[in-house]
C-alpha cells in the first residue's frame, strides 16, 4: 500500500503556526542557555548544548552525518569552526520511514542550530538530491553559523532512491517537499523567537539542486516567510520542455553512439545542451548520474511509463545497460503526466530577492536548459529587478568532481557563500545592490578557487 502524504495536515499546521508567529514570545520562553526547546508541531525533539555547532565539532559528537555530505566538497576546502550553541534534532509526524538517522526510522526529520552569539537572522535549507537533513552542513551550515545565523534544515519528508513510494498519487512526494520546508520555516522561526526572546529579523532560504528548486518554489509561493534566497543549480520543473524530465534521456540516447564513434552523435550531445568543454565528464555522468536522476524523477511523476514498457514498447536498446528510460520522451507522454508536472512547476514569479548560480560545465543539468531558462522565466514574469543570475565559468554540478577533473572544473561552494553574503548586504539596512547578472570568468591561475570566489 502506498505511504500516505500529509499535505492537508501540514497545510493546517502551517496556518496555525503562521498565526502563532504574529504573537510575541511567551513569558515561558526558554532562556538562551537551555539545552533543549519545544519545536511547534514536532512529534519528537532532542536537544544538546555543544561546544561547536560546525562540522568540526558535530562530526566528533555525532550531531551530523558525514555520509550525508560526502562527495559534495572539493579537496582543500577550509570551513570555519568554534561556534558554541544548542542543537535540536527531531521530526514532525509522518507515515513514511526512509530516514534512519538516530535509529528513528522516521521521515520529516529536521535539525535546528542556535548559536550563542546570534546576529538576529535565520537560514533554512533543504538537501540536494534525495539526501537527508545534514547534507548542507559543510556547504551552508558551517558558514552561516560562523556569521551568527540560526540554521534549520529538513530532509524534505522522504529520502533515498525510492521516494516515489511515498504519497498517494504521482507528484505527491515532491509536493511534500514544499510542505515540509514551509512547515520547518514556520516552526524554526517560532523556536528562534522563544530561544532568544525575539523573532528573527531576517529569514533566508538557501539550497542546491533539489534544494535550489525549493528556494525558487518558496520565494514564488511563500514570499511572506522569507527575506530572500540563494540557490545553486536548482532543478527545473516546467509544464513543457525543457525541464528535469527531458535532459538526461537525450544524453542517454546519444552518448553510447558518441562513444562508439557514430556520425552525428556528437552533434546530438551538443544539441541536448552539453557543451563541448564538458566532454571529458560525459562518460562519468553516463555511468553514474544521468540514469539515476532521470529514473528517480520519472518514477515520481510518471510511474505509468513502466507499464508502457512492459506492454512491449522498445524502450531498452540492445546493449544499453543504463535502464529503460533511455527512450523516454516527455513531450509524447499522456496529458495526465503533464498535469502532474504542472502541479510542481515553477513560474518565475518570485516575491523576494533571489540570487541564482550555475556552472557553465554543469553536466547533470546543462545550464542552457536549466539556469538560463529559469532566469528568462523570472524576467518574463516582470520580476527581474528581484533576481541576480551568475553563470560561473567552468563550474559543474558537484564540487566532488573537482578531484576527478582538477584541470577542468572549479568549485561552486565558495561562490554560493559569496552570493549569500551579497544577499545579506542587498536586503540589509544599506540595501547594497549585488553586481549585475553576468557570466563570471574563471580566476587567474594560482587563485584559491576552492575557498574564494568573486562575483
Secondary structure, DSSP 8 states (H G I E B T S, - for coil): --B---HHHHHHHHHHHHHHHTS---TT---TT-S----TTEEEEEEEEES--SHHHHHHHTSS-HHHHTTSS-TT--------EEEEEEEE--S-----GGG---SSEEEEEEESS--SEEEEEE-STT--TTTTIIIIIHHHHHTT-EEEEE-TT--STTGGGBSSSTTHHHHHHHHHHHHHHHHHHHHHHHHHSS--SEEEEEEETHHHHHHHHHHHH-GGG-SEEEEES-----SSSSSTTSSHHHHHHHHHHHHTT-TTHHHHHHHTT--GGGGGGHHHHHHHTHHHHHHHHHHHH-THHHHHHHTT---S-TT--S-S-TT--GGGS-HHHHHHHHHH---S--SSEEEEEEETT-SSS-GGGTHHHHHHHHHHTT-GGGEEEEEETTB-S-TTHHHHSTTT-B-SHHHHHHHHHHHHHHSSTT------SEEE----TT--TTT----
